[in-house]
Every structure is written in C-alpha cells, then in structure tokens.
Amino acid sequence: MPIAAPTADELALLQDEAVRFTRELIRIDTTNFGGNDPETWGKGETEAAEYVVERLCEVGLEPQVVESHPGRPSVLVTVPGEDRERGGLILHGHLDVVPARAEDWSVDPFGAEIIDGMIYGRGAVDMKDMVGMILAVARHLARSGQAPPRDLMFAFFADEENASVWGAQWLVENHPELFDGMTEAISEVGGYSITLPEESTGEDVRAYLVQTAEKGLAWGRLRATGRAGHGSVPNDENAIVRLAHAITAIDEHEFPIEYIASVRALFDGITEITGQGWDEQDIDRFLPLTGGARHFVAGTLRDSANLTMLESGYKVNVIPQTAEAGFDCRFLPGHQEELLALLDELAGEHVEVVVDHIGVSVDSPRESPLVDAMTAAVQAEDPGSKVLPYCLSAGTDNKPLSLLGIAGYGFAPLQLPADLDFAPLFHGVDERVPVDAVRFGARVLLRLVATC
C-alpha cells in the first residue's frame, strides 16, 4: 500500500531540507586525494558522516556507522517496509568529492553560494545534491511514521572517488550481510533531463535519462624496464623510450564503435521523440541532440584507454632503469578481458601492464517494475515528459553492489535548464546545480519510495 501523500507543509519542509542539506554538506570539505595511505586522508568524510548521523538521529532513526579504516566511515540505515518478503531498495550516495583548486574557481568551491538560482560548490552534482535529497526523504519517512511498500536502505558511502576501495567495495567484500534482502539500488548520474524538439507537437519536451548501464573500469600502470646508465652514454634499452613507444601505441589505437543495447535504446527513443533518425556510420551528427548528456553518451560508444600520470628518473644525467605511466581504461559491458589483452599487445614486450583496480561494468534490466515506478514518479512531477535509458561512461557505487546481484540504476532526478551543459560539471570547475532541480528531485524521490 502506498504511503500517504505529504501535506503542503510536509512537502515544503522536504524540499527546503534537501536544499539545506546539500549546501551544508558542500561546506564540509570531503576531498578525496586518492591512494590507500591513511596518512593522506583528511577528516572531512568523518565530519560528513557525523553530520548525516545527527540528521538521521534527530528523527528517531538509528543509523549504523561502519569504518573500513579510521577516517573512512560509511553510514547505513534501514526503514522497514510493509512487505518484508519483497526485495529491498537501496538509495545510496557517496560523501567524498574530488579535489578543487580554489584559484581555478570563480567562487569558494566549499562555500555553497547560491548565485542566479544555482548552488555552487564541489559536490553540487557529484553528489551531495543526491545525498541531500535522500537524507530529506529518509527524514520525511521517519517523521510520517508510515512504512514504505518495501524495505528501504539509505546508504552514505565513503571513498567512491577512489573506486570505492574503502567504501562500498570494502563493505561488499567484508560485510555482505549488511545488504541481505536488498535486490535493487539507485544512485547518481541518471534521472536528469535533456530537452528535445518533439516532432508531433513542434514543442520542446524534456526527456529524463535513467542510467541502466555503466562502463567498467581498469586503473593501473604501464611499467617499462631497461638498462640504467650515464646520461652521456648511448643506450638502446632506455626505459623511458620504451614507455614512450607503449604510450604512443595505446594513444594511437582507434577503438571501434559498438552500439550496446542501452545506447541503441536511447538513440531509438530520441528518434521516436524528434523524428530524427540516427546513422551508425555518422553518429556525430546525431550526438548534439543529447544536449547536456552528450559527453557521457559519447563516452559509451567505444572502449577507451587514457594515459593519466608519469613517473620516472631521479636525476637528469642518469638514465633510469624503470619508467611508469598511469592509465584509466573504461570498457563496455562484456569487454573486460578483450581490453586487457589488447593493452598487453599494444604495450609491447618490454612494458608490463599492471592492473591495480577493476571496477565491473553494470547492465541492469531496462524494463522492470522499478523503472516503471521511476517513470511514473518523474511524469507525475513533469507531465508530458519522457523517460529513456542510457549507459554511463563513468562509474558509481552500483559496481560493487552488483557483485551481490543487486541491480543498480542511476536516478538522481534533476529537471535541468535546456542550455545547461551538464556532464562537464562533474569533476569540473564551478560545479553547480539549480536549486529548483534539487527541490524537484526530492519530490520525485519521495513519490518513488512511496509507491515502489
């Protein structure tokens, strides 16, 4: 049985809290610099976790804090559902953010200022807006005293920006029992709108993109070895040169385009709305229709391998014995082994491919009662809108949860201005989110959990 609709005052409080929590969380600097050395971890994630715990306890909830290491806490709380036999739903977000160089920004990246209706700050879209929304929804459910249709877990993870190593990944590997009974999950980088010209009416229509799939990732290093020596002596076994050849071979490799099912479903849906067909041989002409999602969508057309870091040598007149380059590879569902084999081939005989972390790809059902419920929740708040599936080029905490058989979706609903270039805001300078979009998202999420 669906829970009762909120009163006008309850709905206003829900939305106000979602905005307030988003801003207050942005002001807590939870920068994650990566790496696994506790000496480099700041206090921000602990402070943010304590903030979340306080907000939950205020309404009588009893959250559980689980630390993978001191300073890396995750917060979990479950609201029991009316039907305890049904599989539960996890609403999850991460508390950490990537670094922000203040000198690059036009505002304080941790100030959470509101300018022209936008909340500015690191984490505004990645993903303290969603954390603020789900925290507000959890509090509303606790205050109402009503049981949702099924169990709901609200999870606030550490360390997502370091591939979830000390957050969701650690919890899945060390405490899988915490997620017993959970069958589906929703999180970031989906549910936001793009604006399309509708063929039948000639008017613009918003289409909300639900992330049903995401590429996998492989992070690691190319390690070249050679013969150390004096910088004045010829050396045909120079590790730096060998590494350079491997970098060039990988960078120049052209990965073929492959249209996976979720990408085809997105393009077919856009065609149905706009009447503009897409051509497999000339997709660049179609991509502009995807608007603010274009960069994410373009990243899902093929596998990728980017070189991101370099390390070698200790003195200018010494040829080093080793040289390393960091890489970030993203692969389409089902391509993991194929991509790693290709890296070995391209790197050559003198360069070892060292994989430090694998994040599995995600491919959840595009048709399900949960997707239907997400669609209904969006369309109730934005009548006449459409909902389409898509694949994400990046990664989320749905990756480790999928190892437990939990179907993960990206659904942080945001009604966005048509001209907002959304994808580059993630990890970008002057990251921001519309205040009205956060209020919209809180309403949609409440409708979802009240009925699904």
Buried (B, 14 or more C-beta within 10 A) or exposed (E): EEBEEBEEEBBEBBBEBBBBBBBBBBBBBBBBEBEEEEEEBBEBBBBBBBBBBEBBEEEEBEBEBBBBEEBBBBBBBBBEBBBEEBBBBBBBBBBBBBEBEEEEBEBBBBBBBBEEEBBBBBBBBBBBBBBBBBBBBBBBBBBBEBBBBBBBBBBBBBBBBBBBBBBBBBBBEEEEEBBEBBBBBBBBBBBBBBBBBBEEEEEEBBBBBBBBBBBBBBBBBBBBBBEBBEEEEEBEBBBBBBBBBBBEBBEEEEBEEEBBBBBBBBBEBBBEBBEBEBEEEEBEEBBEBBBBBBBBBBBBBBBBBEBEEBEBBEEEEEBBBBBBBBBBBBBBBEBBEEBBEBBEEBBBEBBBBEEEEBBBBBBBEBEBEBBEBBBBBBBBBBEEBBBBBBBBBBBBBBBBBBEBEBBBBBBBBBBBBEEBEBBBBBBBEBBBBBBBBBBBBBBBBBBBBBBB
